[in-house]
Amino acid sequence: MTADHFPPATTNSTWPGAEPAGQGRLGLASDQEAAQGAANKLIQGENLTALRALLDNYRGRVSLIYIDPPFATNGEYRVGATRTGTVSSSPADTLAYADTLVGAEFLDFLRERLVLLRELLADNGSIYLHIDYKIGHYVKVLMDEVFGQRNFRNDITRIKCNPKNFPRKGYGNVKDLILFYSKSGNVIWNDPQVPLSEADKERLFRKVDADGRRYTTIPLHAPGETVNGSTGQAWRGLLPPRGRHWRSEPAVLEELDRQGLIEWSANRVPRKKIFADEKTTRRMQDIWEFKDPPYPVYPTQKNLELLQFIIATSSNAGDLVLDCFCGSGTTLLAAQSMNRRWIGIDDSEPAIAVARKRLVEMPGSLFSATGYEFLRVDV
Ligand SMILES: C[S@@+](CC[C@H](N)C(=O)[O-])C[C@H]1O[C@@H](n2cnc3c(N)ncnc32)[C@H](O)[C@@H]1O
């Protein structure tokens, strides 16, 4: 880390686990500290400066990035000065942050930061970028450019609120989007399963057998031709369709049929039966419902469970999670609660104040206080 990477910075914290920053340096962990899982960091300041400084010790070390940047709304977000912790639209109240960069200027602002974030990401890491439906499609193109189209994994629709009256002619907006990219093809993935409700079972398993068991059927063949193996051969006189192969060896198919687990259609097409009572979960799909808190303590504060879900899926215990637009610290709280290390950055005084308050008030923190280092970066 060289001095011209960042300006003098100060720490003013004696939080448990805090490391004093050296005079005139940002106080980011040394190589050894970073490797050993040194303290979490809350950094107040312009994130471009902070990200550049982090590169020295954290290049390729961050497992998961979540960012929820301004959405180019050309608006201002305030918190009540007298009613601390309430979101306000009164010009008399304290400005939390201004979201006034729009169009190409906004995209340039984001691009500069995304390039640095890609450098910080580990080879098996992921980035989730939260954005709205108005600017999201332009940001998708930017993400493709920086992270590569081949590393695009999902455009997640997030249902953010209950239906409400929409003032203009048009459909009510209840969603925003989360763009999910990996750094490479080898990515941390803890397959998220969600409980299968009775309603799901009725919808997905429409048939009922003679014993009253709900079931559905799936093809017995899968894509790809087997040239020499037995899964490419005829079974019961039937060849798999062109370009496909049997999912199992003929002996296994025989056994399935003997157990009554294959359903034959009227024109002799076999399909495998899947029973509802043998399934308790299903894979998470790309429409998520995580509504934001009805009484946020910071404008645009996100749902804590949303962050916990992302962290559980795309990182492991002890991994480093980064949010460089951390606002009220939702990502940091989620990471802390799941035994991950974290770095949060925000340049707003009110954001930092709320994040610090939320961190200290975290459940369980009475006897085991949340340890982190607090740093300031001056522009
Ligand atoms: C949409 S809010 C994030 C809210 C957050 N996800 C939460 O749950 O509270 C965006 C945040 O980005 C911060 N921000 C905007 N531009 C920044 C910059 N250049 N450097 C650091 N923080 C910035 C703002 O202060 C604001 O708190």
The ligand as an ORCA input file, in Angstrom:
! r2SCAN-3c Opt
* xyz 0 1
  C     -29.499      2.800     -1.312
  S     -28.515      3.305      0.025
  C     -27.995      1.760      0.747
  C     -28.955      1.251      1.775
  C     -28.495     -0.031      2.438
  N     -28.536     -1.157      1.565
  C     -29.299     -0.344      3.684
  O     -29.863     -1.442      3.828
  O     -29.375      0.544      4.534
  C     -27.078      3.852     -0.821
  C     -25.967      4.341      0.078
  O     -24.827      4.621     -0.720
  C     -24.116      5.681     -0.111
  N     -23.226      6.264     -1.152
  C     -23.588      6.836     -2.309
  N     -22.507      7.207     -3.013
  C     -21.428      6.870     -2.267
  C     -20.020      6.978     -2.456
  N     -19.513      7.516     -3.570
  N     -19.200      6.511     -1.491
  C     -19.706      5.939     -0.351
  N     -21.029      5.805     -0.135
  C     -21.882      6.250     -1.079
  C     -25.198      6.625      0.374
  O     -24.724      7.433      1.433
  C     -26.281      5.627      0.830
  O     -26.212      5.382      2.211
*
